[in-house]
Amino acid sequence: MIGIVTDSTCDLPREIAEEAGIAVIPAHINIGRQSLRDGIDISREEFYERLPTMPEPPTTSAPGPGAFVEVYERLLGRASHIISIHVASQLSSIYNAACLAAREIAPERIHVVDSGQTTMGLGWAVLAAVEALRESASLEGVLHSVQDTLRRVRVYAVLNTVEYLARSGRVSMVQLGLSNLLNIKPLIELREGVVSSLSRIRTWSRAVNALAGQVRSIAPIERLAVMHTNYLEGAEKFVTRIKDILPHPHESLLVNATTVIGAHVGPHGLGVAAVIKE
């Protein structure tokens, strides 16, 4: 048996993770003096309800190596190996915490993967590992499936505001080619851990048009997730706009992004994570 571990930035719906037997280690969302475990101490719904009235912007942090040690030790009681797939190391110290825990316990049995991704860009890679295991793939086969999926993943988003991203310090405005925050709705891409701006747009409707055009440009698509930050109505309308290129319903997801994503993106953001066909 091979155990599969990830972190809560993957945005996999809880029911999917539980049914697949994926161990999800929660990242932390810091609100004032409280450090809350993502999805355990605070739900997505509660977070987005509180976000507009928070006196200070929330921050995020990685769980310590101890959280990984606990999960790894439990899984190694019945698994010969563990594949632990995590958010881009450039964006979070979660990957480093996982590596420290793996080295402490059983480095020859725990294989930590830096996905270079987050949200469902990471989530699709985790599901690829699960599906490879269901097909009785070897350890090497599962790792190959993960890397193949990551190679074909494309993640794009439009932000209703860049205020939260600027405050987070995870991505500089220079990196996005922005000199100020005024009325900009950037179309951004995450690839190999690097966030870059594809275009800088002044109105929300044009930003959504640009996102739809970007998705169409990478078709045909094998899998697609549409993510939003407490913006279900907009996400559903977006799905309708691109329904002609959507993959099979079993290969499509609509996801309200987790709290640690929302802390950096802010409310009413819209994104896609696609796995392209080759």
N, C-alpha and C positions, 0 to 999 in steps of 0.2 A: 504493500500500500504506500502511496505517496500523499502526503498532506499538502493542502494548498492554503497559503496565508496571504492576506493583503491588508491594506489599511482603509479607513473609512473614506478617504478622498476618492476612492474608486467609483463612488456613486451607485454601486449596484443596489437595486431594491432589496430590502431585507429578506423578503420571501424567496427571492432567487438565490441569494447567498446561503440561506438556511437549507433550502432544498438541495443545493449542490454540495453542502458540507464544507463551505469555505469559512475559514476562521478570519474574522475581520477585526483588526485591532483599531480601536478608536483614536483618532487624533484629538487634540484638545482645543476648545474654543475658550478664550479668556474674555470675560465680560466684567469690567471693573476688577474687583479682587477675587472673583470666582474663576476657577479653572474647571471647566465642565467637559466631560467626555462626550464627544460628538455622537449623537444618536442614542446615548444612554442616559446622561444627566439632563439633556435638553434635546427636544425633537426639532425637526426642521420647521414645523409649523409654528412652534413657540418662538424659535429664534427669529423668523421673519416677521412675526407679529411685534416682537420687542425691538427689532433693529432700528426703525425710524426714530424711536424715542430714547435710544441709548445716549447718555451724556458724553461718552467717549466712544470712539470706534472700537469694535472688538478686534482682538488679535488672535493668532493661532500659534500653537506650539506642538512639538512632537511628543508622543509618549516616551518615557524613559526606556532604556534597554530592559529593565525589569519586566515591563509588560510583554515584551517579546519572549523573554526567558520563560515566563509562565506558560505561554501558549506553546512554545516549541517543546518544552518538557512534557506537556500533556500529550501532544501529538506524537512525539517519539516513543511514547509507550505502546503505540500500535502501528506506527508508520516506519518504514525503512528509511525514507528520505522526506524532506520538506522542500517545497519550492515556495519562496516568499517573494511576492511581486509588489513593488511599491512605487509611490509617487516619485517624480523626477528629483534626483538628489540636488539639482540646482535650485529647486523651489522649496525644499523642506529637508530637515535633518532626520526625517523618519527612516530613510534608507540607511544612514549611518548608524542609527540606533539598532536597526535590525542586524547590520553587519557585526556590531559589537556583541550582541546577544548570541549570534551564530558562532562566532569565534570562541566565546566562553563555553558553549555547550558541546557542540559537535560539528565543527566546520566541514568535516568530510561528508556529513549527512544533510546539511542545511544549505540550500542554494539560493542566495539572495539576488534578486534581479532589480536593477534600476530601469524602470520602464521608460524614463524620459517623458512621461505623460502624467496626466491626472484626470479626474472625473472619468467619464466612460471611455476615454482613450486608454486608460488603465483598466477599466472594467472589462472591456472586450478582450484584453490580453489574459485576464484572469479566467474568463469564461472559456477561452481557447484552451487553457491548461486543463480545466475540468473536462471538456469534451474529448481532449486527447486521451485522458485517463480512462474515460468511458469506453474508448475504442482500444483499450489495453496497450497503449503506447508505452515504450520504455521511458526511463528517466530522460535520456537524451532526446527521445522523440517528443516528449512533453515540452522540454526546453526549446526545441526547434520550433514547435507550434507557437509558443509564446513569442519568440523573436520574429517569426514570419508575420504574425498578426501585428506586432508593433511596427514592423517595416511598412505595413500597408495602412496603418491608422492615420487619419487626418482629423485634427481637432481645430474648429474655428468658433469664434464667438463675437457677438456685438454687445457692447456695453452701453447701457443707458447713461452711465456716468463713469468717468475715470477717477472720481474722487477716492473711492475705496481702494482701488489698485495703487494709487499714488501714496496713500497713507500707509499701506501695508509694507512698503519698502521692498517687496519681493521683485518688483519690476520697476525700473526707472522710466520716467517720462522721456528721457533722452533715448532710451532703448526703443520706445514706441514712436520716436520721431515727433513728440509733442512738446511744444514750448510752454503751453498753458492748458488749463482745464476747461476753458470756456466753450460750452456748447459742442464739444466734440463727442461723437459716437464712433469710436474706432472699431474696425473689423480686424480682429487679431487672430493669429495662428500660434499654436503650441506645437513645436516639433523638436524632438531630441532635447527636451528640457529648456528650450529657448522660446520666449514669448516675443513675437514680432508683430508689427502693424502692417497689414496689407493695404489698408486705405483709411483715410481720416474723413469722416462724413459729418455734416452739420445737422441733419435731421434724422429722426428715428426711422421714419418710413423708408428713407433711402438706405439707411444702414441695414434694415431687414431685407430690402431688395438685394443689396450687395451680398448678404449672407446666403440668400437663396441662389443667387448667381454662382457663388463660389461652390456650393454643394452640387449644382448641376454640372459644373466644369469638371468634377472628378468622377462622374457617373461612367460606367455602371458601378453600383454600390452593392456590396455583399451584406453589410450590416449597418444599421444607422440608429443612433440615439439622438433624440432632441432633448437638450437639457435647458432648464430655466431656473431663475431664482425668484420664486414666488410670483410667477407670471404665466400661470396655466392657460389663461385665455389666449394670450399672445402665442404661446407654444402650440396650442391646438390649431390656431389659424395658420401658423407656419407649416405645420404638418400637412394641412389641406393644400397649401400652395405647391408643395413638392411631392404630392401623392403619386404623381405619374412616374417618379423615379424611385419610390420607396421599395425596399426589398420586401420579401414575404413578411406578413405580420409577426411571425415567430422570430424574425430577425430585426425587429424594430422595437424601440423603447421610448417612452416619454417619461422624463425624470425631473423631479424637483431637486435641484442640486443641494448637496449636504451643507451643513452650517459652515464648515471650514472653507468651502468654495464661495459661499455667499458672503463671507466676511471680506473677501478680497474683490469680489465682483460687484457687490451691492445688489439692491433689488431691481427687478425687471430686466435682468440680463437674459440673453438667449444664445444658445450654442448648439453645436452639433459635433458628434464623434462618429466618424464613418470609417468602415473598413472597406477599402476599394477592392474590386475584382481585378484579377490580372489574367 
